[in-house]
Amino acid sequence: MKLYITIPSPYARKCRIVGREKGLADRVEEVVVDLYGSAPDLAACNPLDQVPALIAHDGLPITDSPLICEYLDEQGSGPRLLPASGPERLAVRRIETLADGAMEMGVKWVLEKRRPESERSPAWIERWRDRLGRSFDALEAADLSAGRLDLGVIATGCILTWTDFRHPEYDWRTGRPRLTALQAALETRPSFAETRPDA
């Protein structure tokens, strides 16, 4: 299998962590691409030219991080990171979706900050920052545990560390002791330590 990534991407990091947690590191080749340069192999795999994108064992592409993570979860060994069915599956999906949505708000904020200063919209920046904060409040209330690793917990860890990386001026820790403790615990795991966005 071949996984197209950029090192900073929180979406790609989710997939890289799942691959490691499921014992697939030697079966998934990670290919770093330049999204602002020429990446014809990525474009052939994903017409949207976005990472992550996985060439599965059957040679066909999978191009959405939740779907890639689910596929890797099924292919690998060890405890399932996404329950097969029932209320437990829905509970994990709810957290994963919330964390992925926070990633989207954070990425929009980054893109706005990258515009020339004269073209930036303070109103949009405030909008994305506000929604990121509200997402973190909801994740704080969910009382997640690094000892119960699943796709929701992994996605949450990814957005927290990515926020430190891309928005170091943003204080998400104040008033969120559970998330602060969760991030600290997760980042001690080899799968997280090996995939940090600042690596």
C-alpha positions as CSV (number, residue, x, y, z in Angstrom):
1,M,0.0,0.0,0.0
2,K,1.1,3.6,-0.6
3,L,0.0,6.6,1.4
4,Y,0.5,10.1,0.0
5,I,1.1,12.6,2.8
6,T,2.5,16.0,3.8
7,I,4.2,15.9,7.2
8,P,2.2,18.8,8.7
9,S,-1.3,17.6,7.6
10,P,-3.4,16.6,10.6
11,Y,-5.6,14.5,8.3
12,A,-2.6,12.5,7.0
13,R,-1.2,12.2,10.6
14,K,-4.4,10.4,11.6
15,C,-3.8,7.8,9.0
16,R,-0.1,7.5,9.8
17,I,-0.9,6.9,13.5
18,V,-3.6,4.3,12.7
19,G,-1.2,2.5,10.4
20,R,1.4,2.3,13.2
21,E,-1.2,1.3,15.9
22,K,-2.5,-1.5,13.7
23,G,1.0,-2.9,12.9
24,L,1.0,-1.9,9.3
25,A,4.1,0.3,9.2
26,D,6.0,-2.2,7.1
27,R,3.1,-2.5,4.6
28,V,2.3,1.1,4.1
29,E,4.8,3.2,2.1
30,E,4.5,6.9,3.1
31,V,5.2,9.2,0.1
32,V,5.7,12.9,1.0
33,V,4.4,15.2,-1.8
34,D,4.6,18.9,-2.4
35,L,1.0,20.2,-2.8
36,Y,2.3,23.5,-4.2
37,G,4.6,21.8,-6.7
38,S,4.2,19.0,-9.1
39,A,2.7,15.8,-7.7
40,P,1.5,13.8,-10.7
41,D,1.3,10.5,-8.8
42,L,-1.0,12.1,-6.2
43,A,-3.2,13.7,-8.9
44,A,-3.5,10.3,-10.6
45,C,-4.7,8.8,-7.2
46,N,-6.8,11.8,-6.1
47,P,-8.2,14.2,-8.7
48,L,-8.6,16.8,-5.9
49,D,-4.8,16.8,-5.4
50,Q,-5.3,16.5,-1.6
51,V,-3.7,14.4,1.1
52,P,-4.0,11.9,2.5
53,A,-4.6,9.5,-0.4
54,L,-4.1,5.7,-0.1
55,I,-3.4,3.2,-2.9
56,A,-5.0,0.2,-1.3
57,H,-3.8,-3.4,-1.6
58,D,-6.1,-3.9,-4.6
59,G,-4.5,-1.0,-6.4
60,L,-7.5,1.3,-6.1
61,P,-7.4,4.7,-4.4
62,I,-9.1,5.8,-1.1
63,T,-9.1,9.5,-0.7
64,D,-10.8,10.6,2.6
65,S,-9.1,10.3,5.9
66,P,-12.0,8.7,7.8
67,L,-12.3,6.1,5.1
68,I,-8.6,5.5,4.9
69,C,-8.4,5.1,8.7
70,E,-11.4,2.7,8.7
71,Y,-9.7,0.7,5.9
72,L,-6.4,0.5,7.7
73,D,-8.2,-0.5,10.9
74,E,-9.8,-3.4,9.1
75,Q,-6.5,-4.5,7.5
76,G,-4.3,-4.4,10.6
77,S,-4.1,-6.4,13.8
78,G,-5.0,-5.6,17.4
79,P,-8.0,-4.0,18.9
80,R,-10.4,-2.2,16.6
81,L,-10.1,1.6,16.7
82,L,-13.6,1.9,15.2
83,P,-16.2,-0.5,16.6
84,A,-17.9,-2.6,13.9
85,S,-21.5,-1.5,14.7
86,G,-23.9,-0.2,17.3
87,P,-23.9,2.7,19.7
88,E,-20.1,2.3,20.3
89,R,-19.4,2.9,16.6
90,L,-21.6,6.0,16.5
91,A,-20.0,7.4,19.7
92,V,-16.5,7.1,18.1
93,R,-17.7,8.6,14.8
94,R,-19.2,11.6,16.6
95,I,-15.9,12.5,18.3
96,E,-13.9,11.8,15.1
97,T,-16.3,14.0,13.1
98,L,-16.1,16.8,15.7
99,A,-12.3,16.7,15.7
100,D,-12.1,16.6,11.9
101,G,-14.4,19.6,11.8
102,A,-12.1,21.4,14.2
103,M,-9.3,20.6,11.8
104,E,-11.3,22.2,9.0
105,M,-11.7,25.4,11.0
106,G,-8.0,25.5,11.8
107,V,-7.0,25.0,8.1
108,K,-9.4,27.8,7.0
109,W,-7.8,30.0,9.6
110,V,-4.3,29.1,8.3
111,L,-5.3,29.9,4.7
112,E,-6.7,33.3,5.7
113,K,-3.5,34.1,7.6
114,R,-1.5,33.3,4.4
115,R,-3.3,35.9,2.4
116,P,-1.5,39.2,1.9
117,E,-2.2,41.3,5.1
118,S,-4.2,43.8,3.1
119,E,-6.5,41.1,1.9
120,R,-7.1,39.3,5.2
121,S,-10.5,39.4,6.8
122,P,-10.4,39.9,10.6
123,A,-14.0,38.8,10.7
124,W,-13.3,35.5,9.0
125,I,-10.3,34.9,11.2
126,E,-12.5,35.5,14.3
127,R,-15.1,33.2,12.9
128,W,-12.7,30.3,12.3
129,R,-11.0,30.8,15.7
130,D,-14.4,30.9,17.5
131,R,-15.6,27.7,15.9
132,L,-12.3,26.0,16.7
133,G,-12.7,27.0,20.3
134,R,-16.2,25.8,20.5
135,S,-15.1,22.5,19.1
136,F,-12.4,22.2,21.7
137,D,-15.0,23.0,24.4
138,A,-17.2,20.1,23.2
139,L,-14.2,17.8,23.0
140,E,-13.2,18.8,26.6
141,A,-16.8,17.9,27.7
142,A,-16.5,14.5,26.1
143,D,-13.9,13.5,28.7
144,L,-11.7,11.4,26.4
145,S,-9.0,9.1,27.6
146,A,-5.7,8.1,26.1
147,G,-6.2,4.7,27.7
148,R,-9.2,4.1,25.4
149,L,-7.6,4.7,22.1
150,D,-10.0,4.9,19.1
151,L,-10.4,7.0,16.0
152,G,-12.1,9.8,17.9
153,V,-9.3,10.1,20.4
154,I,-6.6,9.9,17.7
155,A,-8.3,12.7,15.7
156,T,-8.6,14.8,18.8
157,G,-4.9,14.4,19.6
158,C,-4.0,15.3,16.0
159,I,-5.9,18.6,16.0
160,L,-4.5,19.6,19.4
161,T,-0.9,19.2,18.4
162,W,-1.5,20.6,15.0
163,T,-3.0,23.7,16.5
164,D,0.2,24.2,18.6
165,F,2.1,23.9,15.3
166,R,0.1,26.2,13.1
167,H,-1.4,28.6,15.6
168,P,1.2,28.9,18.5
169,E,-0.4,32.2,19.5
170,Y,-3.7,30.5,20.3
171,D,-4.1,29.4,23.9
172,W,-6.4,26.4,23.8
173,R,-5.3,24.9,27.1
174,T,-6.7,27.4,29.5
175,G,-10.0,26.0,30.9
176,R,-9.5,22.7,29.2
177,P,-7.5,20.5,31.6
178,R,-8.8,17.2,30.2
179,L,-7.6,18.0,26.7
180,T,-4.3,19.2,28.0
181,A,-3.8,15.9,29.8
182,L,-5.0,13.9,26.8
183,Q,-2.6,15.6,24.5
184,A,0.3,15.1,26.9
185,A,-0.4,11.4,27.3
186,L,-1.0,10.7,23.6
187,E,2.2,12.4,22.5
188,T,4.2,9.9,24.6
189,R,3.0,7.0,22.3
190,P,5.5,6.0,19.7
191,S,2.8,6.3,16.9
192,F,2.3,10.0,17.9
193,A,6.0,10.8,18.6
194,E,7.0,9.5,15.1
195,T,4.4,11.5,13.3
196,R,4.6,15.0,14.8
197,P,3.9,17.8,12.4
198,D,7.1,19.5,13.3
199,A,9.2,16.4,12.5
